[in-house]
Amino acid sequence: MNKKQSYFIQTDLIILFILFVCVSLLAIYNAQQLEQYENENFVMKQIAWFTIGILLVAAIQYLDLEQLYKASLYIYIAGIAVLILLLISPDSIAEPVNGAKSWFRFPGLSIQPAEFTKITTILYMAKVITSHKEKYDITNLKTDTLLLIKLVVITVIPVFLIMEQPDFGTAMVYLFILGMMIILSGISWKILISLIAIVIAAGGALLGFIIKFPVLAQELLGIQQYQVNRILTWFDPTQTTSDANWHFDRAHMALGSGQLFGKGISGVQVYYSEAQTDFIFSIIGESFGFIGSALVIFLYFMLLYKLVTLGLSIHKHSPFGAYYCFGFLSLILIHVFQNVGMTLGIMPITGIPLLLISYGGSSVLSTMIGLGIVYRIAVEQTIQNDYLFK
């Protein structure tokens, strides 16, 4: 292997990915032991998705950061166009499920565009922050406000289209990423404090309105009854006898029954729907106990730590790469916090998967694309360090 080839061997990222794949396949294997999955083999399907994802990661390595920087606007526009296409598509290829038109459905294949536009939005936000800072060497309230408006507009467009589906949970992911990117972009704390106060007040008022006037909230906000039930159950599980309450109970039962070391392979006993996707962490808790669950959380911590250190180290060479790393970090963080949180009962139930572990073609492929860009950033950082220390 020559030196140029060695740049593309990022050992830490490869090891992390292999560990995530192993956890995913073990957890999905245990999930499909439940009676509802007698005729399904999600493990083989997940292997197929990961294989396609690896090919996508390899393809991305042919692009450098400068090319991604220049193409980010067009990639973002393509993502928005697909979201619009989804909304105007006939039900024959975009059939609503639970009142939400979120998927393109073809024979043997379902694609959720909103998963991919998370990556395209992060990519373009990183480009906008970088170009803005290059243009304005000296910042003030005026330039910071201009940057804030740019980031808000970039995020509001996909959020509006996703709310039209409607998919409240996915829209909240975009808003979290926006908040993190605003904070990390270096915008004045005077603006940030005001913005945080407004968000807290608006969020509190919205939740209070939904709790006090659930019927009116459905009419005015366009949210579904099951979404209202999830919020009500989150605040007080005794208020409803809804599907959300049932999922809370089963998730807690599964986690508790796993105890310290879990029941092992094929030891899953607690039945609940969508175990291979939304509630995969319950499967991990029941199968491998507190120790196994803690190790999975630690695995995510190591990934987040890698993204932080890579972002900080690449910043001088490529601010664009750094901001992308921070945006991708935000995506992983909110997915882990929300998915694990809803399993523990500290967050409302949503359809947000546990990235790199939950079963699902769209979530796996979009995450692998995002990870492929991170991998390319790590390659360029390695090349830069090699030149620096020659």
TAVEN-V320602 format. One record per pair of residues at least 24 apart in sequence whose ideal C-beta (glycine too) atoms are under 10 Angstrom apart, sorted by sequence separation. I is the first residue (numbers start at 0). J is the second residue. D is the distance in Angstrom with one decimal. If there is no record, write none. Layout:
((I:J:D) (I:J:D))
//
This chain:
((153:177:8.2) (154:178:9.4) (174:198:8.7) (206:230:6.9) (210:234:6.3) (250:274:9.6) (257:281:8.8) (261:285:6.4) (262:286:6.0) (263:287:7.8) (303:327:9.9) (304:328:9.6) (306:330:9.9) (330:354:7.5) (331:355:8.3) (20:45:8.6) (23:48:9.7) (24:49:8.5) (85:110:9.2) (124:149:8.6) (127:152:9.5) (205:230:9.9) (209:234:9.7) (210:235:9.1) (246:271:6.2) (249:274:9.1) (253:278:7.8) (256:281:9.9) (257:282:9.3) (261:286:4.9) (262:287:8.4) (263:288:9.3) (302:327:9.8) (303:328:5.8) (306:331:7.3) (20:46:8.5) (23:49:7.8) (85:111:9.0) (86:112:9.9) (124:150:6.0) (127:153:6.5) (150:176:9.9) (151:177:6.9) (154:180:8.4) (245:271:7.7) (246:272:7.9) (254:280:8.1) (257:283:8.3) (258:284:9.4) (260:286:9.9) (261:287:4.0) (262:288:7.9) (302:328:8.6) (303:329:9.9) (306:332:9.2) (85:112:5.4) (123:150:9.9) (126:153:9.7) (150:177:6.2) (153:180:9.3) (154:181:9.5) (206:233:9.4) (245:272:9.1) (246:273:8.5) (250:277:9.5) (253:280:9.2) (254:281:5.9) (257:284:4.6) (258:285:9.4) (260:287:7.3) (261:288:3.4) (84:112:8.0) (85:113:8.5) (150:178:9.7) (174:202:9.7) (206:234:8.2) (210:238:9.1) (250:278:5.8) (253:281:4.1) (254:282:9.8) (256:284:8.5) (257:285:4.3) (259:287:9.9) (260:288:4.4) (261:289:8.2) (263:291:9.9) (303:331:6.3) (334:362:8.6) (20:49:5.8) (81:110:9.1) (83:112:9.6) (124:153:5.7) (249:278:7.9) (252:281:8.6) (253:282:7.2) (254:283:9.0) (255:284:8.3) (256:285:5.7) (257:286:6.7) (259:288:5.0) (260:289:7.9) (261:290:7.5) (302:331:6.4) (303:332:6.4) (19:49:9.3) (82:112:5.5) (120:150:10.0) (123:153:6.0) (124:154:7.5) (147:177:9.9) (150:180:6.1) (151:181:8.3) (242:272:8.8) (250:280:8.2) (251:281:8.5) (253:283:9.4) (254:284:3.9) (255:285:8.8) (257:287:6.9) (258:288:5.4) (259:289:5.2) (260:290:5.8) (261:291:5.5) (302:332:9.9) (81:112:4.5) (82:113:6.9) (123:154:9.9) (150:181:5.9) (246:277:8.2) (250:281:4.6) (253:284:6.1) (254:285:6.8) (257:288:4.3) (258:289:7.1) (259:290:6.2) (260:291:7.7) (261:292:8.5) (20:52:9.6) (80:112:9.6) (81:113:9.3) (121:153:9.9) (246:278:7.0) (249:281:7.4) (250:282:9.9) (253:285:4.2) (256:288:9.3) (257:289:7.1) (258:290:9.7) (259:291:9.5) (299:331:6.9) (303:335:8.4) (334:366:8.8) (16:49:8.9) (20:53:9.5) (79:112:9.6) (82:115:9.5) (120:153:6.5) (121:154:10.0) (251:284:9.6) (252:285:8.6) (253:286:9.1) (257:290:9.4) (299:332:8.5) (302:335:9.2) (78:112:7.3) (81:115:7.4) (82:116:6.1) (120:154:6.5) (147:181:6.4) (150:184:7.2) (250:284:8.5) (254:288:9.1) (257:291:7.7) (78:113:9.1) (81:116:7.2) (146:181:8.4) (149:184:9.9) (246:281:9.2) (250:285:9.6) (254:289:8.6) (257:292:7.7) (299:334:9.3) (300:335:9.3) (330:365:9.3) (331:366:8.2) (16:52:9.3) (80:116:9.9) (120:156:8.7) (150:186:8.7) (299:335:5.1) (330:366:8.2) (16:53:8.6) (78:115:6.3) (79:116:7.1) (120:157:5.8) (147:184:8.5) (299:336:9.7) (77:115:9.4) (78:116:3.8) (81:119:9.2) (119:157:8.5) (120:158:9.3) (143:181:9.7) (146:184:6.3) (254:292:7.6) (331:369:8.6) (77:116:9.1) (78:117:8.8) (146:185:8.8) (147:186:5.9) (296:335:7.8) (327:366:9.1) (330:369:6.9) (331:370:9.4) (16:56:8.7) (78:118:8.1) (79:119:8.1) (116:156:9.6) (117:157:8.4) (146:186:6.2) (147:187:9.3) (295:335:9.3) (299:339:8.9) (74:115:9.8) (75:116:8.1) (78:119:3.6) (79:120:8.9) (116:157:5.1) (143:184:8.6) (146:187:9.9) (74:116:9.7) (77:119:7.0) (78:120:6.9) (143:185:8.1) (144:186:8.4) (327:369:5.1) (75:118:9.9) (76:119:8.6) (143:186:4.6) (144:187:8.6) (147:190:6.3) (151:194:9.6) (296:339:7.3) (326:369:9.0) (327:370:7.8) (12:56:9.6) (74:118:8.6) (75:119:4.9) (78:122:9.1) (79:123:9.8) (113:157:7.4) (116:160:8.5) (142:186:9.4) (143:187:4.7) (146:190:9.4) (147:191:9.1) (295:339:8.8) (74:119:5.0) (75:120:6.4) (78:123:8.6) (112:157:9.4) (113:158:9.7) (116:161:8.2) (142:187:9.3) (143:188:9.9) (327:372:7.4) (328:373:9.3) (73:119:9.6) (74:120:9.6) (75:121:9.6) (140:186:9.6) (143:189:8.5) (144:190:6.5) (323:369:8.7) (327:373:5.9) (72:119:9.9) (75:122:6.9) (76:123:8.7) (113:160:8.4) (138:185:7.4) (140:187:6.0) (143:190:5.6) (147:194:7.5) (292:339:8.5) (71:119:7.9) (74:122:6.0) (75:123:3.7) (112:160:9.2) (113:161:5.2) (138:186:8.4) (139:187:8.0) (143:191:9.2) (324:372:8.9) (71:120:9.9) (74:123:7.0) (75:124:8.7) (112:161:9.1) (138:187:7.4) (140:189:6.8) (323:372:6.2) (324:373:6.3) (327:376:9.4) (7:57:9.2) (71:121:9.5) (72:122:9.4) (73:123:9.4) (140:190:6.9) (292:342:9.4) (323:373:7.6) (71:122:4.7) (72:123:6.1) (75:126:8.5) (113:164:7.7) (292:343:10.0) (70:122:8.7) (71:123:4.7) (74:126:9.6) (75:127:9.5) (112:164:9.7) (117:169:8.2) (121:173:9.5) (124:176:7.8) (128:180:7.0) (132:184:8.0) (302:354:9.5) (320:372:8.6) (323:375:9.7) (324:376:6.2) (7:60:6.2) (70:123:9.8) (71:124:8.8) (111:164:9.8) (113:166:6.3) (116:169:9.4) (120:173:6.7) (124:177:7.9) (127:180:9.4) (128:181:9.4) (131:184:8.1) (132:185:7.6) (167:220:8.9) (302:355:8.2) (320:373:8.9) (323:376:6.8) (324:377:9.2) (6:60:9.7) (68:122:8.9) (71:125:7.3) (72:126:7.0) (167:221:9.4) (299:353:8.9) (67:122:6.8) (71:126:4.1) (72:127:8.8) (111:166:8.8) (113:168:10.0) (114:169:7.9) (117:172:6.7) (121:176:6.4) (125:180:8.0) (128:183:8.4) (129:184:9.6) (165:220:8.9) (167:222:6.3) (280:335:9.1) (284:339:9.6) (299:354:8.9) (320:375:8.4) (321:376:8.2) (70:126:9.2) (71:127:8.4) (113:169:4.9) (117:173:6.9) (120:176:7.3) (121:177:10.0) (124:180:5.3) (128:184:4.8) (165:221:5.8) (167:223:8.7) (283:339:9.7) (299:355:8.6) (320:376:4.2) (324:380:9.9) (68:125:8.3) (69:126:8.6) (113:170:8.4) (116:173:8.4) (120:177:8.7) (124:181:9.5) (127:184:9.1) (128:185:8.5) (165:222:6.8) (298:355:9.0) (299:356:9.2) (319:376:9.1) (320:377:9.2) (67:125:9.1) (68:126:5.6) (71:129:9.6) (111:169:8.3) (114:172:9.6) (121:179:10.0) (128:186:9.6) (162:220:9.1) (163:221:8.6) (165:223:7.6) (168:226:8.5) (280:338:6.1) (281:339:9.9) (284:342:7.5) (295:353:8.6) (298:356:9.1) (67:126:8.4) (71:130:9.8) (113:172:8.7) (117:176:7.2) (121:180:7.8) (125:184:9.6) (162:221:7.7) (167:226:5.8) (279:338:7.9) (280:339:5.3) (283:342:9.2) (284:343:9.3) (317:376:7.3) (320:379:6.8) (321:380:9.8) (101:161:7.9) (113:173:8.5) (120:180:9.5) (124:184:8.6) (162:222:9.4) (166:226:9.9) (278:338:8.6) (280:340:9.6) (281:341:9.9) (282:342:9.8) (316:376:9.7) (320:380:7.6) (64:125:9.9) (68:129:7.3) (165:226:8.4) (168:229:9.1) (277:338:7.4) (280:341:8.8) (281:342:5.4) (295:356:7.4) (68:130:8.6) (99:161:9.6) (102:164:9.2) (167:229:9.3) (276:338:9.8) (280:342:4.6) (281:343:9.7) (317:379:6.7) (100:163:8.2) (101:164:4.8) (167:230:9.5) (278:341:8.4) (279:342:8.8) (280:343:8.5) (310:373:9.4) (313:376:5.7) (316:379:7.3) (317:380:8.2) (99:163:9.9) (100:164:5.0) (101:165:8.7) (277:341:7.9) (278:342:6.3) (306:370:9.9) (309:373:7.0) (312:376:9.7) (313:377:8.2) (316:380:6.9) (99:164:5.0) (100:165:8.5) (101:166:5.1) (277:342:8.8) (309:374:9.9) (312:377:9.4) (98:164:9.0) (99:165:6.0) (100:166:8.9) (310:376:8.3) (313:379:7.2) (314:380:10.0) (316:382:9.4) (317:383:8.3) (98:165:7.6) (99:166:5.5) (306:373:6.8) (309:376:6.3) (313:380:4.7) (316:383:4.8) (99:167:9.1) (101:169:7.6) (302:370:9.1) (305:373:8.3) (309:377:5.8) (312:380:5.8) (315:383:8.8) (316:384:9.1) (95:164:8.4) (99:168:9.9) (99:169:9.5) (278:348:9.0) (283:353:8.7) (306:376:9.5) (310:380:9.8) (313:383:7.7) (316:386:9.8) (93:164:9.4) (277:348:7.6) (302:373:9.4) (306:377:9.9) (309:380:6.5) (312:383:8.9) (313:384:10.0) (316:387:9.0) (277:349:7.9) (305:377:8.3) (308:380:9.9) (312:384:8.1) (83:156:9.8) (277:350:5.8) (279:352:7.6) (280:353:5.8) (283:356:7.8) (79:153:9.8) (82:156:8.6) (86:160:6.6) (276:350:7.8) (277:351:7.5) (278:352:10.0) (279:353:5.3) (282:356:9.6) (82:157:6.1) (85:160:8.1) (86:161:9.7) (276:351:9.8) (277:352:6.7) (278:353:9.1) (282:357:9.9) (85:161:9.6) (276:352:5.7) (277:353:8.4) (280:356:7.9) (79:156:5.9) (82:159:9.3) (83:160:6.4) (86:163:5.7) (273:350:8.3) (275:352:9.8) (276:353:8.6) (279:356:5.6) (280:357:8.7) (75:153:7.4) (78:156:9.7) (79:157:6.3) (82:160:4.2) (85:163:9.4) (86:164:7.2) (279:357:4.7) (78:157:7.1) (81:160:9.6) (82:161:6.9) (85:164:7.5) (273:352:9.8) (278:357:8.9) (279:358:7.3) (76:156:9.9) (83:163:9.5) (276:356:9.9) (277:357:7.2) (279:359:9.8) (75:156:9.0) (79:160:7.1) (82:163:8.7) (275:356:10.0) (276:357:5.0) (277:358:9.9) (75:157:8.8) (78:160:9.8) (82:164:8.6) (275:357:7.2) (276:358:5.4) (277:359:9.6) (275:358:4.2) (276:359:5.7) (273:357:9.4) (274:358:9.3) (275:359:8.5) (273:358:9.4) (276:362:8.3) (254:342:6.8) (253:342:8.5) (254:343:7.4) (254:344:9.5) (250:341:7.8) (251:342:8.3) (250:342:4.8) (251:343:8.0) (250:343:7.9) (251:344:6.4) (247:341:8.3) (250:344:7.4) (246:341:8.3) (247:342:8.9) (246:342:9.1) (247:343:9.5) (248:344:9.5) (247:344:5.6) (243:341:9.3) (246:344:10.0) (250:348:8.7) (247:347:9.7) (247:348:7.2) (246:348:5.7) (243:347:7.6) (244:348:9.4) (243:348:4.9) (242:348:8.6) (243:349:10.0) (233:340:9.8) (241:348:9.7) (233:341:8.3) (236:344:7.6) (168:277:9.9) (233:344:7.9) (229:341:8.7) (232:344:9.1) (233:345:8.5) (233:346:7.0) (234:347:8.6) (233:347:3.9) (232:347:7.4) (233:348:7.5) (231:347:9.1) (232:348:7.3) (229:346:9.9) (230:347:5.4) (229:347:4.8) (230:348:9.3) (228:347:9.7) (229:348:4.7) (228:348:9.1) (229:349:7.3) (226:347:8.7) (226:348:9.4) (98:221:9.5) (225:348:9.2) (226:349:8.7) (98:222:9.4) (99:223:7.7) (98:223:4.9) (97:223:6.8) (98:224:8.9) (97:224:10.0) (98:225:8.4) (99:226:9.6) (183:310:8.7) (97:225:6.6) (98:226:9.2) (97:226:9.2) (183:321:9.0) (184:322:7.3) (183:322:7.1) (183:324:10.0) (184:325:9.0) (206:347:9.7) (180:322:7.2) (183:325:4.9) (182:325:9.3) (183:326:8.3) (180:325:7.0) (183:328:9.1) (179:325:7.0) (180:326:5.7) (183:329:8.3) (179:326:7.3) (182:329:9.5) (176:325:9.6) (177:326:9.6) (179:328:7.7) (180:329:6.8) (176:326:6.1) (179:329:3.8) (176:327:9.1) (178:329:8.1) (179:330:9.0) (176:328:9.5) (177:329:8.8) (176:329:4.5) (179:332:7.7) (175:329:6.4) (176:330:5.9) (179:333:8.2) (175:330:8.5) (178:333:9.5) (176:332:9.2) (172:329:8.9) (173:330:9.4) (175:332:8.0) (176:333:7.1) (172:330:7.1) (175:333:4.3) (174:333:9.3) (175:334:9.5) (173:333:9.5) (172:333:5.4) (175:336:8.9) (171:333:8.0) (172:334:7.0) (175:337:8.6) (172:337:7.7) (171:337:7.9) (168:337:7.7) (168:341:9.5) (171:347:9.7) (172:349:9.0) (171:349:7.5) (168:347:8.5) (172:351:6.6) (167:347:9.6) (168:348:8.8) (169:349:8.1) (171:351:8.4) (168:349:3.2) (169:350:7.7) (167:349:7.5) (168:350:5.5) (169:351:7.2) (166:349:9.1) (167:350:9.6) (168:351:5.3) (166:350:7.7) (133:318:8.1) (166:351:10.0) (132:318:6.7) (133:319:9.9) (129:317:8.3) (130:318:9.5) (129:318:4.7) (130:319:8.6) (128:318:7.6) (129:319:4.4) (132:322:9.3) (128:319:8.2) (129:320:9.0) (125:317:9.8) (126:318:10.0) (127:319:9.9) (129:321:8.6) (125:318:8.3) (126:319:6.0) (128:321:9.5) (129:322:6.2) (125:319:5.4) (128:322:5.0) (129:323:9.3) (125:320:7.8) (127:322:9.0) (128:323:9.7) (125:321:8.0) (126:322:8.2) (122:319:9.0) (125:322:3.8) (126:323:8.6) (128:325:9.4) (124:322:7.2) (125:323:4.2) (128:326:9.2) (124:323:8.5) (125:324:8.5) (122:322:9.5) (123:323:9.9) (125:325:8.0) (121:322:8.6) (122:323:6.2) (124:325:9.8) (125:326:5.8) (121:323:6.3) (124:326:6.0) (125:327:9.2) (121:324:9.7) (123:326:9.8) (121:325:8.9) (122:326:7.8) (118:323:9.4) (121:326:3.6) (122:327:9.3) (124:329:10.0) (120:326:8.3) (121:327:6.1) (121:328:9.7) (118:326:8.9) (121:329:7.8) (117:326:9.1) (118:327:7.8) (121:330:6.6) (117:327:9.2) (120:330:9.6) (117:329:9.8) (118:330:7.9) (117:330:5.8) (117:334:9.5) (45:275:8.6) (44:275:9.7) (29:261:9.5) (32:264:8.9) (29:262:8.9) (32:265:5.3) (41:274:9.8) (42:275:9.4) (29:263:8.9) (32:266:8.3) (33:267:6.3) (41:275:5.1) (29:264:6.6) (32:267:5.2) (33:268:8.9) (35:270:7.4) (41:276:9.1) (28:264:7.4) (29:265:6.6) (31:267:9.2) (32:268:9.2) (33:269:8.6) (34:270:6.9) (35:271:9.2) (39:275:8.5) (28:265:8.0) (29:266:7.4) (30:267:6.9) (33:270:5.7) (35:272:6.8) (29:267:5.0) (33:271:8.1) (35:273:9.4) (36:274:8.1) (114:352:8.7) (25:264:7.3) (28:267:9.7) (33:272:9.1) (35:274:8.1) (36:275:7.3) (111:350:9.6) (35:275:9.8) (114:354:9.6) (26:267:9.7) (30:271:9.8) (33:274:6.0) (32:274:9.4) (33:275:8.9) (30:273:9.2) (31:274:8.2) (30:274:4.2) (31:275:6.4) (29:274:8.6) (30:275:4.1) (114:359:8.2) (117:362:9.7) (29:275:9.3) (30:276:8.7) (114:360:9.1) (115:361:7.1) (118:364:9.9) (119:365:9.4) (122:368:9.7) (27:274:9.0) (28:275:9.5) (114:361:4.2) (115:362:9.8) (118:365:5.6) (122:369:8.8) (125:372:9.6) (26:274:9.1) (27:275:5.2) (30:278:8.4) (71:319:8.3) (111:359:8.1) (113:361:8.3) (114:362:5.4) (117:365:6.5) (118:366:8.3) (121:369:7.4) (26:275:8.0) (27:276:9.2) (30:279:6.6) (33:282:9.0) (64:313:8.7) (68:317:8.3) (101:350:8.7) (111:360:8.4) (112:361:8.0) (114:363:9.1) (115:364:7.6) (116:365:8.6) (117:366:9.1) (118:367:9.8) (119:368:9.2) (29:279:9.4) (32:282:9.3) (67:317:10.0) (68:318:9.9) (109:359:8.9) (110:360:7.1) (111:361:4.0) (114:364:7.8) (115:365:4.7) (118:368:5.5) (119:369:9.9) (122:372:7.2) (30:281:9.0) (31:282:9.6) (68:319:5.0) (99:350:8.8) (109:360:6.9) (110:361:5.6) (111:362:7.7) (114:365:4.1) (117:368:9.8) (118:369:4.6) (121:372:8.9) (23:275:9.8) (27:279:7.3) (30:282:4.7) (64:316:8.9) (65:317:8.6) (67:319:7.7) (68:320:8.8) (71:323:9.1) (108:360:7.3) (109:361:7.4) (113:365:9.0) (114:366:8.1) (117:369:7.7) (118:370:9.6) (26:279:5.3) (29:282:5.3) (30:283:9.5) (64:317:5.2) (67:320:8.7) (97:350:9.0) (111:364:10.0) (112:365:9.4) (115:368:7.2) (118:371:9.5) (26:280:8.4) (28:282:9.4) (29:283:8.3) (32:286:9.4) (63:317:9.7) (65:319:8.6) (96:350:10.0) (110:364:8.7) (111:365:8.4) (114:368:9.6) (115:369:9.4) (118:372:7.5) (26:281:9.6) (27:282:8.0) (30:285:9.8) (64:319:6.1) (68:323:9.5) (110:365:9.9) (114:369:9.9) (23:279:8.0) (26:282:5.0) (29:285:7.9) (30:286:8.9) (64:320:5.2) (67:323:8.1) (22:279:9.4) (25:282:9.2) (26:283:5.2) (29:286:4.7) (25:283:8.4) (26:284:10.0) (28:286:9.3) (29:287:8.9) (103:361:9.5) (26:285:10.0) (64:323:8.5) (102:361:8.1) (23:283:9.9) (26:286:7.0) (101:361:9.6) (22:283:7.4) (25:286:7.5) (26:287:8.5) (25:287:8.2) (22:287:9.1) (26:291:9.3) (25:291:9.3) (22:291:8.7) (26:295:8.6) (22:294:8.4) (22:295:6.0) (18:294:9.3) (19:295:9.1) (22:298:6.9) (18:295:9.4) (21:298:10.0) (19:298:6.7) (18:298:5.8) (19:299:8.8) (15:298:7.2) (18:301:8.7) (19:302:7.9) (15:299:9.6) (18:302:9.5) (15:301:6.2) (16:302:9.2) (14:301:9.3) (15:302:5.6) (11:301:8.4) (12:302:8.7) (15:305:6.9) (11:302:9.7) (11:304:9.9) (12:305:6.8) (11:305:6.2) (12:306:10.0) (9:305:9.5) (11:308:9.7) (12:309:8.9) (11:309:9.5) (9:309:9.6) (52:355:9.6) (67:372:6.7) (49:355:9.2) (52:360:9.5) (59:367:9.2) (64:372:8.7) (67:375:7.6) (51:360:8.4) (55:364:6.7) (59:368:7.0) (62:371:9.3) (66:375:9.9) (67:376:9.3) (48:358:8.2) (55:365:9.7) (58:368:9.5) (59:369:9.7) (62:372:8.6) (45:356:9.6) (48:359:7.6) (52:363:5.7) (56:367:5.8) (59:370:9.1) (60:371:7.3) (64:375:6.9) (45:357:9.2) (48:360:5.1) (51:363:8.2) (52:364:5.6) (55:367:5.6) (56:368:7.8) (59:371:3.7) (60:372:9.9) (63:375:7.3) (64:376:6.7) (45:358:5.4) (47:360:8.5) (48:361:9.1) (51:364:6.4) (52:365:9.1) (54:367:9.1) (55:368:5.6) (56:369:9.8) (58:371:7.6) (59:372:6.1) (62:375:6.7) (44:358:7.2) (45:359:8.4) (48:362:8.9) (49:363:6.4) (52:366:7.6) (53:367:7.2) (56:370:6.5) (57:371:7.9) (59:373:9.6) (60:374:7.0) (61:375:9.1) (64:378:9.6) (65:379:9.5) (44:359:9.4) (45:360:8.9) (48:363:4.2) (49:364:9.3) (52:367:3.0) (55:370:9.3) (56:371:3.7) (59:374:7.3) (60:375:5.7) (63:378:9.0) (64:379:5.8) (42:358:8.7) (44:360:7.8) (47:363:9.5) (48:364:6.4) (51:367:7.9) (52:368:7.7) (55:371:5.8) (56:372:9.0) (59:375:5.7) (63:379:6.8) (64:380:9.9) (41:358:4.9) (53:370:10.0) (54:371:9.7) (56:373:9.4) (57:374:9.3) (41:359:9.5) (45:363:7.1) (49:367:7.5) (52:370:8.0) (53:371:9.0) (56:374:5.9) (60:378:6.8) (39:358:9.7) (44:363:9.7) (48:367:8.2) (52:371:8.1) (56:375:8.8) (63:382:9.8) (26:353:8.9) (30:357:9.6) (31:358:8.9) (30:358:7.7) (27:356:8.3) (23:353:8.9) (26:356:6.1) (27:357:8.3) (22:353:9.7) (23:354:9.9) (25:356:9.6) (26:357:8.5) (27:358:5.2) (23:355:6.5) (24:356:9.4) (26:358:8.8) (22:355:8.2) (23:356:4.5) (22:356:5.7) (23:357:7.6) (24:358:9.7) (19:354:8.8) (20:355:7.9) (23:358:7.7) (19:355:4.2) (20:356:9.1) (18:355:9.6) (19:356:6.5) (16:355:7.9) (15:355:9.1) (23:363:8.5) (20:363:10.0) (19:366:9.5) (16:367:8.9) (19:370:9.5) (16:370:7.2) (15:370:9.3) (12:370:7.6) (16:374:9.0) (12:373:7.2) (13:374:8.8) (12:374:5.7) (9:373:9.2) (9:374:6.0) (12:377:6.0) (9:375:9.6) (11:377:8.3) (12:378:9.7) (7:374:8.4) (9:376:9.7) (7:375:9.2) (9:377:4.6) (9:378:6.6) (7:377:9.4) (8:378:9.1) (6:377:9.3) (7:378:5.6) (9:380:9.3) (6:378:5.3) (9:381:7.2) (6:379:8.5) (8:381:9.0) (6:380:9.6) (7:381:8.7) (6:381:5.1) (7:382:9.8) (5:381:8.4) (6:382:5.3) (6:384:9.9) (3:382:8.7) (6:385:7.4) (2:382:9.8) (5:385:9.3) (3:385:10.0) (2:385:7.7))
//
